[in-house]
């Protein structure tokens, strides 16, 4: 007969009191080297928040024009670094060009379909190369009349061109709204209607679990959807830029649709970054709509970038030699902050992966 063990009670694991000190070598290299250092930094931010954030903004960002006021707080609205001018693309790319970081990998990308002898297709962009491509696509945007304040929908798979399109928008002052590639035509149409976007950047298709997502077909469908009054939801769209990715058959409408590779081939890699007000709109990101109508959240320029850069730097303790991988899609705010803007503003290498984490096998991530 098996021994019976009488339990005195249930052990709760919700309360954890153990301490695990980091190795001394880790602490020596860390941005925040001890709990005392953390508490000092934290207390500075609580005691004198405006002084603290002014110091961080001066240290961490490049400014074209200094601000006049650190914080203008009129509940429920907060404006940061009022009167200052900067540019997100400049802080993510140009600031690194005259440093050794220029020739360092900015983005390492692995696609779902495999190259010979490799788990996936691989592309690498150094900071100098990424700057080159961003400037060329920024000139494509300008060629089509996209400038400060114009809204651009980005509906792409998880490919480097998604980051390039985002950074190009910030370079010219356009407001991007990234739509997750798994969303439907109706989702695309709703976001166009709400934002008043003038352009969509998409792809013929994207790879997911061995299948091709028909992104361009979804866009075509979105552009003919109507509201309850019979009005086109996407009537503001003037141009559709199409990236060739999956090489699936698509419909191309003359006068509206343009191939990315054809548009970019004639463009110069010289495109000065626009001087943007610190509170200029940067991007609109919509909630998924699972609990009702999707709600667009507007993020502005300087405060967002400073927050993204500092949280990436301190929370993940990123060092110059790190290759950092945030597995989120760029269609989510996590992907905006921790795939694109945070890592690049810190000059580290960001890894992007196109496919699903469990296809073709559950250990796919460990093959990357």
N, C-alpha and C positions, 0 to 999 in steps of 0.2 A: 504494500500500500504506500502510495507516494506521501512524502512528508507534506504537511500543510503549514504554510507560513501565514501567521496572523499579522495583518498590517495594522499598525497603530493609527494610521491616518493616511491621507493623500498628500504626497509631496508636491508642492507647487514650484514650478520652474519660472513663474512670472516675475519673481523677485530674484535678482542676481547680485550677490555681494562680493563675489570673487574679483580680484584684480589681476590683470595680466600685463606686467610691465613690458614695454617694447625692448628689443635688443638695443644695447648702447650705441651700436653703429647706426642703426636705423634712426635713433633720436638725434644723433650727431648730424645727420644729413637732412633731417626733416625741416620743413619751413617753420613749424611750431615744435620746438625741441623738448618741451616739458609741459606738464599740467600748469605749472606756475606761469609759463609764457602764455599759454592759452588764456588763463584767467586775467592776466594783465591786459591782453589784447581785447578780451571781452569787456572788461570793466571800463576800458577807455571808450568803447563804443556806446556803453550805457550812460556813463557820466557826461560825456560831451559828444553826442552823436554827430553834430554838424562838423565839429573840429576833426573827429575821427574820419568821417567820410571825405572831407576835403583833403586830408592827408593822403588817403588811399587813392583818390581820383588823380591827384598830382603825380603820385608814384607809379600808378598802374596804367594810365591812359595817356595817349598823345592828344593834345588839344590844339586846334587852329586858333581858338579865341578863348581866353579864360572866362569863367563864369563870374557873375556879379553877386549871386546869392546861392548858397549851398542848397537850401531847402525852403520851398514855399509851401506851407502846409495849411490848406483850407479844407477842413473835413467835408467830404470824404476824399478830396483830391490832394495829391502830393506832387510837386514839381521839383526835380533835382537838377542842380547845377544850372540854375536859370541864367540865360544870357550866354552860356558857353557854346562853343561849336566844336564838333569832332566828326569822325566818320568810322563806322564799324569795320568796313572793309580795310581801311587804312590801318587800323589798330590790329587787325588779324593778319595782314599781309605786308604792307609797305614798310612798317616799322622794323621788319626783320630783314629787309633786302640788303642793307649795308652791314650785315653781321654774318657770322658763320652759319647762323640758322637758315640763311637763304638757300643753301645747298642741302639742307636736311629734309627728310621726308616729312611733308605736312600731312598727306593722306596716303595710307596704304589701303587699297581696296581689293576685296576678294569677291568675285561673282559666284553665282550658284553653279552655272555650267563649268566643267573642269577643263583646264589646259592639260596637255599630255604630261603625265607623271606628277600632277599636282591636284589637290582636292578641289580647287576652283580657279577660274580665270583671275589673273592678278594685274593690277595697274598701280603705279606709284607716281605721285606728284610731289616734287620738292616745293618749298615755299616760293621759289622763283618761278617754277613752272605753273604753279597754281595761280600766282599773281598774273602771269601771262594770259592764262585761259580766262580768268575772271574779267580782266580788262577787255579782252576781245568780245566776250559775251555782253559786257556792259555797253560796248559800242553797238552791238546788235540791238539792244534795248533802245538806245538813243536813236538809232537809225529808224526805228519804228515809232518814234515820238514818245517813248516812255521816259518820264522824268520825275522830279520831286512830287511826292504825294500820289502818283498814279498807283493803282493796285494791280498786282500780277499774281495769278494763281499758278502754283507749281504743283503739278500732278505727275510725279515721276517715280520710278522704282528707286531702290536704295543703291544709287550709282553716284560716282563723283560729280556728275553734272548737276545733281540736286544741290550739292553744296556750292558748286560754281554759280548756279542760277541765283541762289540765295544771296551769296556775296556780291554778285553783279548788281542785284537790286539795291542792296545797301550802298553800293558804290555811287549809284546815280541818284539815290534818294527815293527810289520807288518802294512801295510797301508790299512785301510779299505775304502770301497766304498759302502755306503748304498744305496740301490735302493728301492724306495717307493713300497710297496706291491701291489699297484693298477696298476703298470706298466706292460706292456706286455712282452711276450717272446722276441720279437724283441728288446725291450729296454734293457733287461737283456743281450742279446747277444752282442749288440753294446757296452755296457759298459765293458763287459769282453774283447772284442776285443781291445778296446782303451787302457785299463789299463794293459792288459796282466796278469790278475788275475790267480792264481793257484788254488784257492779254492772258493766254494760258500757255504754259510751257509744259509739254507732256512728252511721251514716247510712244512709238508704235505699239510696244508691249513690254512687259517685264516678266522675269522668271520668278516662279514661286512654286516650290514642291514639284519641280519637274514640268510644270505646265506654264503656259504663257497667259498672263493677265492682259486682256485687250484694252489697254489704256486709251488709245486713240479712238477706238470704237465707243468707249464710254463717254469720251469728250464729245464726239459727234452726236451721240444720243442726248447728252446734256444740253447741247446747243439748240435743240428743237423742242425741249420740254416747255410747257406753258403752265401758268398759274390758273386759279379758278376763274379768272376773268378772260382767259384766252390770250394773255400777254406772255411773250417769251420771257422766261426767267433769266436767260443769259444774253439779252439783247445788247448789253454794253460791250461784249467781246468783239474786238476788231481784228485780232491776229492770233493764230495758233502756231507756236514753234514746236516742231516734232523732232525728238531725238531718235535716231535709228539705233535700237537696242536688240530687239528680239527678231527683227527681219520678218515679222508676220505681215500678211497682206493687209493694207489699210486703204481707206478712201482719202484722197487729197483734193480738197476744194480749192480751185484756182482763185487767187486773189485774197484768200484768207489763211491758208495753211502754208507753212514754210518749213523746209528741212533745216535742222540745227547745223549740220555740217556744211551746207551750202551758204547759210547766212553768215557763219563765223569765218569762213575761209578768206574773205576779202577784208576782214576787219583788222585794224591796227591793235597791237598790244599796249598802246599808249592811251590811257583814259584816266585823267586826274580824278581823284576822289572828291565828290561834292562836299562842301562844307555844310554840315547839317547841325541845326539847332539841337541842343541837348535833349529837348522834349519833342523832337520831331518824331512822328510815327515811324516805327521800324518794321513791325510785322503784326498781322492779325492771325490768331490761331483759334480755331473753333473747337468747342467741346464736341464729343462724338455724337451727341443727340440721343443717347440711350435712355435718358430720363426726360426727354422732351425735345423741343426745338433747339438745334445747336446754337450756342451763344458764342459770339466772337469776342475774344479778349485782345485788346490792343496793347502792345508793348511799345514803349518809346526807347529812345536811343541810348543815352549815356548811362542812366541808372541801371537799365537792363544789362548793358555790356559789362559794367563794373561788377555787378552782382554775379554774372555768369563767370567772369574771369576769376574773381576771388574765391567763389565756392569751388570751382574746378581746381584751383591752386591749393587751397587749404584742406578741403574735405578729402580729396584724393591724393594730396601731397605729391603732386606731379613734379618730377625732376626732368632736367634737360635730356637725359638719356632714356626716358621712359617711352614705351609704345603703349598707348592708352586705348582701351576698347570699351565704348559704351554701346551696348547691344540694342539700344532703342532705335526705332525708325525715325528719320528726320521729320516725319509727319506729326510727331508728338513734341511737346515742349522739351522733354528730356533730350530728344535728339537735336533740337535747335541749340540748346545750351551746352550739351556735353558730348555731342559728336562734332559740331561745327564751331560755334562761337567761343566757347570756353577754352577748349584745347588750342585752337589757332591763336587766340589772343595771348596765350601763354607760351607760344612757340614750341609746343610739343607735337609728337606724331600721333595722329588719330587714325584708328583702324575702322574701316567700314566693311560690313558684310551684307551682301544682297539677299541671301535666301533665308529660309526658315531654320530655326535652331535644331530641329529634329528630322531633317530630311537631307539625304536619303536614309540616314541612320540616326538614332537618338544621340549619338556622340558627335554629331557634325561640328559643333562648336569647338570640340577638342582637336579637330583636324586643321583648324584655322591657324 
